[in-house]
Every structure is written in C-alpha cells, then in structure tokens.
Amino acid sequence: MSSSNLDSFVHGSHPPHTSVFTSQEIRDRGSAFIGNIYRANTPEDAKSIVQYHKLVVHSGKPAYEICAWRCMVLKHGKTGLSGPDDFELKTGFNDDGEQWAGSKILKVMQTESVLDAVVIVSRWFGGTLLGPARFTHIETCAREICRKFKRQEEMEECVTTLTSLDDILATLRDELKGLSANGVPDPNLAPATSTSPKSSNVDIIEKPNRKPDYSCLQRDLDLTKAKRLVNARESAIRSVKALIAKKTAL
C-alpha cells in the first residue's frame, strides 16, 4: 500500500477500530506472540480491521498477522424478522504466511462460542524455528482473549437483566407505597438501588431512589456477584408482589 493510500486509510471517515481485549505477550526464543480481539459484524468488517491492525496499530513493526473471524449475518433477501433462520454463520481465516495457524485460531473461536468478532494473533519472528510450539502459543493467546470476550458478553447480558429488574422493582415499590396507609414502603422490601445483595433494606428505604451504577461490575467482570444480584432482585420482586397481593386482598 502506498503512503498516500495508507494516509487515506488512517484518516478516512470511518471511526478507528478498537481492540476489545489484548492478551498477555508470550516470548519464546526471540519470537513474540500477542493476541487482540475486535468486534466485527461481517467478514468485510473483519478484513478491514485486520488491515487497520496491520497498517496502523503495528505500523513500522511488521509481524505475521494471523487471524480468524466468525460473523452471524443476514441471508441474502432476508430481513431478520423471521427469526434465526434468516441468518447464517460466515467464517474465515488468514494464515498470513504462518501455514495452518489461522485455522487453529478459528477452532479456538468455535470452541469458545465467540461470534461477531475477529481474532488477530501477531507473531514477530525471532530467527529461531519453534516447530509445533508456535501453534501452542498462538492458541494460548487466542483462547485468553476469546474467554474474556465471552465473559464480557455475559456481563452485558446480566447488566441488561438487572436494569430491567430494577425498573420492575421500582414500579412495584411505588405501587406498594400507594397501598400503604402512611405512604412508606414495607420494611421487608428488598433493595432496588444497591449493587450489593446484602445491603440493608431499611437503609434503602430511607435513601432517595436512584439508578444503580453497575460500572464496577462491568469493569471487574465480576459475573459471580452479578448473578447473585440477579437472584436477589428476582427474590425481591416475588416478595413485593406477595405484599401487594396481601394488601389488595384486605
């Protein structure tokens, strides 16, 4: 690619691509391996990202950019309104001179159930042939970032669920207030605004309503805590519904 074309690529109208996760670097007998995973909705997106990674991220540091992608795309002539059958899985890989390496990354992505992403493992050759060990390093880098990617997806699903449950619980609390003679929610009500399942119910009642902040959960990818919170919200909703049922039955 000429310098003028590269400049156009770097400063074009498209937003810069951002790596979602980067693996730990592996060094072996002078060679270095490092993996990156990007979101990619189509094979075309994936190929564009690989070019960006090669020409911009690693500009001046040429490496073998071994990559693979898995994208769920609409079938030709389909709208997506008919459900999963409107979509098809498109996969591909590029060895970039490291024969058989791309297919090994694709296999890792399949094993980890990663979709709508492209994985790039960069290798800088140190002058010594590594034999099969190079494939182990490539797979290790790919597996690390694929697992982080899936963990982030699960966290996003948990936060979406929590946000929905918080809204439901807030509505139920307001309904219970309306049914209470003094306008105060029942002390047995579970929290809707805490990000800790062990927070005091009384403290929550005394605090003004506010949207919970799940940024710490998302930053730390603490799925265990997120799932506990989902269970706590679901339990709280059941309890409040039972209280409302008792009051309306009076």
Secondary structure, 3 states (H helix, E strand, C coil): CCHHHHHHHHCCCCCCCCCCEECCCEEECCEEEEEEEEECCCHHHHHHHHHHHHHHHCCCCCCEEEEEEEEEEECCCCCCCCCHHHEEEEEEEECCCCCCHHHHHHHHHHHCCCCCEEEEEEEECCCCCCCCHHHHHHHHHHHHHHHHHHHHHHHHHHHHHHHHHHHHHHHHHHHHHHHCCCCCCCCCCCCCCCCCCCCCHHHHHHCCCCCCCCHHHHHHCCHHHHHHHHHHHHHHHHHHHHHHHHHHHC
